Amino acid sequence: MNHVELDKKHCWHPFTRQDLWTDDAHEPLMIERGEGAWLYDSEGNGYIDGNASIWTNIHGHQHPHITGAIKAQLDTIAHSSYLGFGHGLASELAGKLVSFFPETDLQRVFYSDDGSTAVECAMKMALQYRLQNGEPDRVEFVAFADGYHGDTLGAASLGGVEAFFSRFRKFGITVHFVRNLAELADLAHPERIAGVIIEPLVQGVNQIHVWPSGMLAELRAWTTEQGIHLILDEVMTGFGRTGTMFACQQEEVVPDFLCLAKGLTGGYLPMAATLVTETIYNGFLGGAERAFYYGHSYTANPLGCAAALASLEVFESEQTLIGVQEKAAYLAYKLSHLANENQAVKVVRRCGLVAGVELKSDKSGLGAEVCLKARNYQLLTRPIHNTIVIIPPLSITRDEIDIMVTAIDQAICEVC
Ligand SMILES: *Cc1c(COP(=O)(O)O)cnc(C)c1O
């Protein structure tokens, strides 16, 4: 059997209708290699990685500094347990991560494996903290409608995308969904809320929904006033995508929990971190029954730590954040032209190098057709409903932005 046959016979893809995937007529693209912002399929065709390999890649594929750091680490050790032992790279990485929040209480780092576990662990910490620190009735959460926080059962219970999560509600935790800050005032019992979770500045899975400016700072003020923890899910927005290292820095907000994953290793290896305040951390001290019994076998994986440290070094050596500001302005300019000139485009939403192009038509499957067509113009990305998502590696060049926007324009013209 060749690779496609083996795939169709034995593999099960995420978020995928397998009946369509395994259809004889479906020819799945097999990705073979990547370089910079480009991906190459098994036939040698090149495409711009328009969604940064599902929002993970930061500095491009095969970046010599990150690849080199992983290879060097392999020559010492690939993995050792973080349960019962420490290692230097994890210590260094923790120091680097909290250094983005100097002179604040956000100084403790708990490692896990992906965005879902970063959120899962924030939830369990938030609950256990209340249970053992005199507030056993504060065990409910508030989340925002249409938000996405991952797929493990806890993280999924915070998810507001009804199509994915509604069937699991009855197994989950009590979560109140609100659409905006005004609705927080309608909560009957704010004194029962342990934490509020939000994707700051922009909700990714909600078709790139950009929050009003100032909203995050207002939410921080409200949660502080109510004694509610603020959990920021920066799994997508973290590591420069919105123009600053973390989105919350744009409104000078420091959360109680900060969930990081996707871009943490530059998009090279699965790894996550939940940053938490010393105040919360201190609530777990003082006895065996107060400790946080949680962890995964690959916690603080040394290869992941090496990649993450290397990625942060590239942010400095390549002045990545300055580049993002310039590229975001250029992308905004290109997309405003697209919105003005392409009659099939309803609206463009954007925050830094995160953008969505929404089509006027709400015909089902149109966004997917546009993305399929865009492959002919050297662009790979995915739609969310009829919004074409643009989340490229931050290393993308102006010329590559041109190719990407032209591809979307052409594909929309052909399909609509
Ligand atoms: C992708 C994502 C997650 C889940 O991360 P995984 O690594 O896929 O588990 C959580 N929150 C947000 C905002 C995301 O974009």
The ligand as an SDF file (V2000), in Angstrom:
LIG
                    3D

 15 15  0  0  0  0  0  0  0  0999 V2000
   -5.5610   25.8260   19.3400 C   0  0  0  0  0  0  0  0  0  0  0  0
   -6.1310   26.4770   20.5270 C   0  0  0  0  0  0  0  0  0  0  0  0
   -6.2960   25.7650   21.7220 C   0  0  0  0  0  0  0  0  0  0  0  0
   -6.0090   24.2880   21.8420 C   0  0  0  0  0  0  0  0  0  0  0  0
   -4.6730   24.0100   21.6140 O   0  0  0  0  0  0  0  0  0  0  0  0
   -4.2350   22.5140   21.2030 P   0  0  0  0  0  0  0  0  0  0  0  0
   -2.7540   22.5970   21.1490 O   0  0  0  0  0  0  0  0  0  0  0  0
   -4.8490   22.2830   19.8590 O   0  0  0  0  0  0  0  0  0  0  0  0
   -4.7350   21.6030   22.2330 O   0  0  0  0  0  0  0  0  0  0  0  0
   -6.7730   26.4360   22.8170 C   0  0  0  0  0  0  0  0  0  0  0  0
   -7.0750   27.7350   22.7560 N   0  0  0  0  0  0  0  0  0  0  0  0
   -6.9270   28.4590   21.6320 C   0  0  0  0  0  0  0  0  0  0  0  0
   -7.2730   29.9080   21.6390 C   0  0  0  0  0  0  0  0  0  0  0  0
   -6.4670   27.8520   20.4670 C   0  0  0  0  0  0  0  0  0  0  0  0
   -6.3450   28.5550   19.3450 O   0  0  0  0  0  0  0  0  0  0  0  0
  1  2  1  0
  2  3  1  0
  2 14  2  0
  3  4  1  0
  3 10  2  0
  4  5  1  0
  5  6  1  0
  6  7  2  0
  6  8  1  0
  6  9  1  0
 10 11  1  0
 11 12  2  0
 12 13  1  0
 12 14  1  0
 14 15  1  0
M  END
$$$$
